[in-house]
Amino acid sequence: MSLSTPLRQSNSEALSLAQQTTQYLQKHASTGTSIPIPFISYPESTEIWMMYEKLLLACLRTGDDKAAHLCLEKLIDRFGATNERVMGLRGLYQEAVAKDDAALGRILKEYNEVLAEDPVNTPVAKRRIALLQSLSRTTEAINALTELLESSPTDIEAWTELSDLYLSQSLFPQAVFCLEEVLLVAPSAWNIHARLGEILYISATSSSNETADSKTFAEAMRRFCRSVELCDDYLRGYYGLKLTTDRLLSALPNDSTITGQMVSTDNGELPMPSTTTVRKLNERATFKLAEITRDTTGKGLNYAEVVAAKALLDKSTQVRQR
């Protein structure tokens, strides 16, 4: 989940769901009361209420505020206005229909009042953080996320969001630390390994210390390697691997290693990779990128990522031809 929306939906999914709202509301018109008796008169399942939530989000995405409100009312009738998840969804609805920053400020005040009475109301806490971000109050959002993680240290969503906020402030070590915390909970998350590699790559390109840059590029390369090891056809992983190995090949001496200069130390620092190893990884990344982008039919790939990968391959070809 994201702090911005409780459930992820693509644009096409949101549009498709929003178009089903009227029919779904009519079909389940008899549901919605919190009194236990209706359990006898009609079947109820978790899927019904999850669907109402999905429809609510889809309607907000497509601008159908009236239908979104009807879905919200169904959830309030069933679970009560004080249900934590419902409170979060109500807050999301209010944010979506707010006309200006003054209205958003009033919603923020409501969140503060709720949390003053119930500091562990996680859905409202996350909505407050998302609202602080939308109001460009980044420092406050970072502080709020830090407080949230003190009470919920295994919240992957919160750690990922905090990493993005630190990255937006160019606080690279802090952003890296947050994703390392994510990997403690989900060590096989190939997308997080790749994201960590991306942050390390950005950090290295922003630095002026050549020695530190090479070491950071090498660590980024290892993260991308782990990503594609866990998911063999992960485009972003191979894209990052191609970028980092290109950089390292331009920095490492030909047909030799620099491990004699940078060996493992007592603090567990890894040696620099050999030129031969980097070259092989570069060739592998080039091959896989070409393979993945050759025919994208039915792969569900992001169009912008495919375009970027093809541009990187074209650039690499032009360099070799020179």
N, C-alpha and C positions, 0 to 999 in steps of 0.2 A: 504494500500500500504506500501511497504518498501522503505527506502531510497536507497536500493541497486537495486531494480527492480521496475518499475512503476506498474506492475501487477503481482500478485502471480500466479505461475503455478507449479503444481507438475511435477515430472520427466516424468511420463507417459503422462500427458497432453501436455507437451512441445514436446515430441517425436511425438505424434499423430498430433499435429498442424504443426510441421515442415515438416512432410510428405505430408501435404496438400498444401504447399506453391506454388509449381510449377503450380498445377492445378488451384489454386485460382488466381494467377497472370495472367494466360492465360484467365480465365473466365472474369476478370475485366480489360483486357488490354486497354480498351478504356477510363477508368477513370484516373484521375490524374491531369488534367489541372485546373488551378485556375480561368480560364475565365468563367463567369457565363453562357455562351451560352449552354454548354453541359447539363445543368439542363433540357433543353428542349429535348435533343436527347437521354438521358439515365437517368433512375431513380437513385437517389443517396440517401443514408441514413447514419445516424451516425454509424450503425452497420458495414458498409463496412470499414470505417476507423478505427474503434475499432479492427476489424479483422486484418487489416494490422499491427496494433501495436502489437497485440497478436502474429502474425506470426513472426514479427521482433524479439520479445523476445524469442520465441520458437527456432528460427534459431540460435540465439546467444547461447542459452543454449545447443544446440546440435552440435555446431561448424560449422554450415553452414553459414559462413560469407558472401559468395557471395549472397545467397538468402536473407539474412538479409539486405544487402546493397540495393537490388532491392526494398524491402519493404520500406526502409528508403527513397529512391528516390521518390517513389510514394507519400509518406506523404509530402516530401519537395515540390514536384510539385503541390500538392493540396493546402497546407496551407502556403507555403513559408518558406524560411530558417530562417526567423526572428520570426516565431511563437514560443512562449515560450516552449510549450510542445514538439514541434519538436526539438528545441534546446537541450532539456533535453535528448531526444531519440538519437539524433546525438552524444551527449556526451557519452551516454551509449555505443553506437556502437564503438566509438573511443577507449574507455577504454577496451572493449572486445577484440579488435584486436591489442591493444598495445603490443609490443614485450618485453619491459623491463621497469624498473622504470624511465629511462630517458624519454621515450615516455609518460609515465603517468605524469611526471613532466611538460612536454610541454602542456598536456591537462589541467593540473591544472592552468597553467599560462593563458591559454585561458579563463578558467572559471573566474579567477580573473579579467581579462580585461572586460569580459561581465558584471560582477557584479559591476565593477567600473562605468560603464555607466548606468546600470540599477540594482540598489541594491535590487529591489523587484521582480526580476526574480526568482520565487520560484523553478521551475524545475531545473534550472542551480545551484541555491544555494544548493539544495538537492543533486545533482550529485557531487558538490564540497565536501560536507560533506562526502558522501559515499567514494569518492576518498581519502580524508584525512584518513578515517578509514582504507582503504586498504593499505595505505602507513604507517600505524601504527603511525600516528600523532594524537593520541587520544586527547591530550589537545587542539589542534587547532580545532579538530572536535567538542569537547564540547563547546568551545567558539563560534564556528560558529552556532551551534544549539541554543545556548542561544540567540544569536542575531536574529536568524530566529524567535524564539518564542516571542521575544519582539514585532515583527510586526504581528505575527500570533499566538496569545495566545491560540487559540482553536484547533490547529493542533495536533490531536491525534497521528498521525504517528511520528511527531517530538518529542513529549513528551515521547513516548514509546522508541524511539531510544536513546534519552538522558538518560533515565533510565538505559538502557542496558550499555551505556558507563560508567555511574557512577558506576554501579555494577562491571564492569570489573576492576575498580580502587578501589574496596572495599569501596566505599563511599555510605554506606547503607542508611543513612538518606536522602541524596539527591536523590537516586534512588527511595525510597519510596515516597518522595514528588512529583516526576514526575508522578508516576502512580496515585497518589491521584488527580492530575490535570486532568488526563485522565478521571477518574471516575466522575469528576464534569461535564464533557461533555457527557459521556456515562455511567451513573450510573448502567445500566443493563448489562454491558459487563462482563459476568461471567468469561471469560478467563483472564481479567485484574484483577479481584478480586483474582483469583487463583495465578496469577503471583505476585501480591502484597504479598500474603501469602508465596510464595516461597522465595521472597527476605527477608521477616521478619524471616523466618525459617533459611535461610543461615546466616543472621545477628546474630541470637541467638546462632547458633552453633559456630560462630567465636568469641563470647564474652567470657570473663572469670568472669563476674559478674553473679552469680547464681540467685540472686533476679531479676535482669533485664532480664536475660534469660527466666525465668518462665513467666514474664509479656509479653515478646515478643512472646514466643510460644503461649500464650493464645490469643494474638492479631492475630497471624497467623492463629490459629484455627478458629477464628471468620471470617476471610477473606475466608477461605476455605468453611466454612458453608454457607456463602452468595453465593459463587460460585455455590455450588451444589443445593442451594435453587432456583437459577435462571435457572440452567440446571441440571435436576435430574440424567442424565446419563453421566455426565462429568468425565471422568476417572482421569484426572489430579487433579480435585478438591477433589475427594475421596481419591486419593493417598496421597495428602498433608494432608487431614484431618486425615488419618490413621497415618502418620508420627508424626504430632504434638500431637495427643492424646496419642500416645505411649510414647512420651517424657514427657508429662504432668503427665501421670499415674505413671511414675517412679519418679516424683518429688513431687507430692501431697501426703499427708498422707492418709492412707486407711480409708474409711467410715467417712470422716469428710471434712470440708472445711477450707480454710485459709482466708476466707473473714474477719474474725475478725482481722487478722493482716494487710490485704491489702484492705481497704474499699475505696469506692469512695471518691475522694477529691474535693476540690473546683475547681480544674482545669478540672474536668469532667472525670478523670481517672476511668475506669471501674474496678469493683472488680474481683478478680480471680474466675474462675468457680469452682464449687464443684466437688469433686471426682466422685460423682454419675453421674453428667451431662457429665463429660469427658468420663466416662466409657460407657455410653449409646451412645455417639457420636462415640466412638471407635468401638463399636459393629456394629453400623450402617454402618460405613465406611468399616469394614471388610466384612460385608454381601454384600454391593453393589459392592465392588471390585471383590469378588468371582462371583457375578452374571454377571457383565459386561464382565469379562474375560473368563467365562465358554464357551461361544459360540460367537466368534468374527466375524462370517460369515456375510458379508453384512453391518457391522457397520462402516466400513471405519476408523478403529482405527489405530493409529501409532504402528507399530510392536514393536519398542523399548520400548514404554510406556507399552504395554501389558506385555512384558517380565519382566520389572521392577516391575510392579504391582504383578505379580505372584511370583516373588522372595521375595517381601515384605510379601506376605501372607504366603509363605513357612517359612520364618524366624520367623514370629509371631507364627506359629504352633509349630515350634521347641522349642521356648521359653516356651510356655504353657506346652509342654510335659515334660520339665525338672522340 
